[in-house]
Amino acid sequence: MYITITPQKLGDNYSQSSDDFVSYLEKENQGLEQEEMEHFFNQYGDKISAEEVVKDIDSNGAKLKKTEPKFYSITVSPSKYELNKLQNSSKDLKRYTRALMQNYVASFNREINGRPVKIDDIKYYAKIEHQRVFKGTDWQIKENQPYATKIVNLKNEIRKIERGRMQGSIRQREKEIATLECQAPHRQDEKRIVQGMPKAGNQSHIHIIVSRKDASNSFSLSPGSKYKASEVRMNGKQIKRGFNRNQFFEKAEKTFDKTFDYQRNFVETYKARKEFIKNPHSYFTSLGKLAGSEKTLAFKMMKETGIPLMPSIPTNQAKLALKLFNRLRKGVEVAIKTSSIEI
């Protein structure tokens, strides 16, 4: 389960309208019949129009400055293993989204009129998408990049030869290009994976737009708060503040597992990913204690997500071990960001 929570920022300021973001989320509906479209929905309603979403979100930002986010984007990307547990991607993910947003409000250390934040206190709209394309941040693209660079250079040379600006064999260069296309480590449907190529298989995921202000347009509810749980004195009153991201991500996993009877592997857990970064030795010790079949699946999952596997390290080479651990930690941080895991 890969989840990100991000404000929509443009330069030094934040987006003053959700229109561009909502329009972007409508891209998959282009050219589809009405019954085939995925519409926006919230906790209680379905088939909500994009115009209604923009109007409601944009009108709910009282007293917020340009330097403050007016809304946040939450992206939820189940793995292929999680998606395989669903009977109906759209219907099941809608059900999960509504349960997930209950986890979201429960993670605020805030009170509204003396009570905890409830689901009716937030304004959010969600949309299911079923397609993804490879981006420059994907590990497959990065590992294919040396081949892509050579191919681009060879194609440039061919154009120069055709224009008479360079001497050489076009045929020879075309052969080199064909060889490089085959040698690239990551391919899909017998083609080298490139940026913009649609990803194969079930790519269903969830986009959620949630207003910074509560439904009454009076209280600020920021999931981007740097405070997990604390209190501050304002205007002579003790005010609770903060959002516990760790709690939200962990509950998101538990809610999915309970809803769909999913048996989560060790390496899929948010707790394990954090442990990898903070204490790789402990992570691999835990990995080594897994039962045979679970360990096999764990290594398969790690390979598929681009997380580097632990090499064999002689116990007497402490400095080398530390160096490799640091490299692994850096590598997994990149992999996690690439996979849209927010920590």
Secondary structure, DSSP 8 states (H G I E B T S, - for coil): -EEEEEE-EETTEE-S-SHHHHHHHTGGGTT--GGG---BB-SS--SB-HHHHHHHHHT--TT--TTS-SEEEEEEE--HHHHTT-SSHHHHHHHHHHHHHHHHHHTB--EETTEE--GGG--EEEEEE---B--TTSHHHHHHHHHHHHHHHHHHHHHHHHTTSS-S-HHHHHHHHHHHHHH-S-EETTEE--TT-B--S---EEEEEEESB-TTS-SB--TT-S-SSEEEEETTEEEEE-B-HHHHHHHHHHHHHHHHT----GGGSHHHHHHHHH-HHHHHHHHHTS-HHHHHHHHHHHHHHT--------TT-HHHHHHHHHHHHHHHHHHHHHTT---
